[in-house]
Amino acid sequence: MNSKEVAELIKAHISDVKIVNDRCLFATSDREKFKDLLRTLRAAGITHISTITGLDLGDAVDVIYHFDCRPTMLNLKIQLPKDGLKVPTITDVFPGAILYERDLMEMLGVKVEGHPDPRRLFLPDDWPEGVYPLRKEFKEAPK
Amino acid sequence: MTFILPIGPQHPALKEPEFFKFEVKGEEIVDVDIRLGYAHRGIEEALSRRNYKHNIYLAERICGICNIVHSTTYCQTVEQLAGVEPPERAKYIRAIIMEFERIHSHLLWLGVAGHQIGFNTLFMLAMRDREHVMDLRELISGGRVHSATNTIGGVRRDVRARHLLTILRGLNKLEKYAKYYVNLWRSDRTISARCKNVGVLCKEDAIKFCAVGPVARASGIKIDVRKDSPYGAYGALSFDVITEQEGDVWAKGMVRLREILESIKIARQALKELPNGTLRIPVDLKIPPNETVGRTEAPRGELIYYIRSNGTDTPERVRVRTPTYGNFASMKSMFVGGTVSEIPIVMWSIDPCFGCNDRVALVDSRTGKTQHLTWEEIKRRHP
């Protein structure tokens, strides 16, 4: 699928789309519509999630899901306010996202609801609770 | 009754630290849990604190073995972000060096795989032959491993006409050796006995857990970013995507060895068709707010960079997904049902590349329970 076909496929579930080129597009959705969007993708034969990016904007967090639609890269963005950092898990539709969601939880403090294994992935066991290294307010301890 | 077998962070198989907890029933593995992060250096955060130029050097140091593919992906993504196109000659030189990197990475894999199955002669041979490709890299870039060839907007080093003959001769030698290894991998009884039907990843699981690179291709999935979404010079270069159907360690090895031959083919074609022209163009590194994703096929699979710019000379956020990270989710399927003696070679079959921390796992021999201790606790308990 090229970018236009992907945009056409998901247009019912997105609020904004930006086609970068033939093989790359960014789309914005929200928490409510996005599970249906995932099922639409899955039904169209898309099985590969490349990764999940989390990005602190200050008052909100952008969560970007990168799907490989062979050859198009669909970058699906969901913006979460800082007082409601919750997304449903996508591992029921895309099981390959399991580690990326753990990464998102520990690095940015986004709660992934329904995750089958919500332990830490990279951070050590003695890392303090509630400290998220990729947040803007994070300051490392002086040496 | 099952027992917990902790392996790592110091390994029989790996030269890098990672912790694996195997649950075994006699000799059979029934479950596995992986702890990552022993080499987590916070590079993503560090990338967003340095300017675009400094980040070339940092991206290159994410991984020693695949440094060129990291810096190429980083530079390509920044070029996309800034809306510039590097000169054709630079694209070809990048492709040549990236293919040399694939050859040396796969030969290193072969050597260590030989060592894992107790075939140390193969290790010696593979390391000997790998020197040829290291020499070629040194010839072009001046560095055997870190070549520092890339920059934003092109490359810093040229393939000189007077070196062409030496490079082509080197490729001829490598082709001869690679053919020998393909033949050996197919016919040797030791290799077959230790690698066939071991650590099988079936096609369904490979798709389900989003495996990438040679691991996916060995399970019959035809994915290769170079073909699916050509970047740089790859759209003009002809090569085949190598797949095998079995999904076992043998197939993963076979895919890599046959890929060496394809890489030689690509390098030869790129050298022959190397366009004339400048090596690099200037790029204004105050990049207006924008975001983009760049991906390439590293020796171990799909490598992704997501970069967001904010109008300054420093990126807002850089996200890096390395191929080994992409392959971890499918590791469980490879181990479960196998035996303890298979652990080193199966672990090595995904060609893992980690980067260290300070904890140990203790297993209580009576209850079988595992405990993680911090360095502080160990010091307290065993002063």
Interface residues (C-beta under 8 A of the other chain):
Chain A: V20 R23 C24 F26 T47 H48 I49 S50 T51 T53 L55 I64 H66 D68 R70 P71 T72 M73 N75 F94 P95 G96 A97 I98 L99 Y100 R120 L121 F122 L123 P124 D125 D126 P133 L134
Chain B: L36 G37 H40 G42 E44 E45 Q80 I207 K208 F209 C210 I223 D228 S229 E291 T292 V293 R295 E302 I304 Y306 R308 E316 R317 R319 R321 Y325 G326 F328 A329 N357 D358 R359 H372 T374 E376
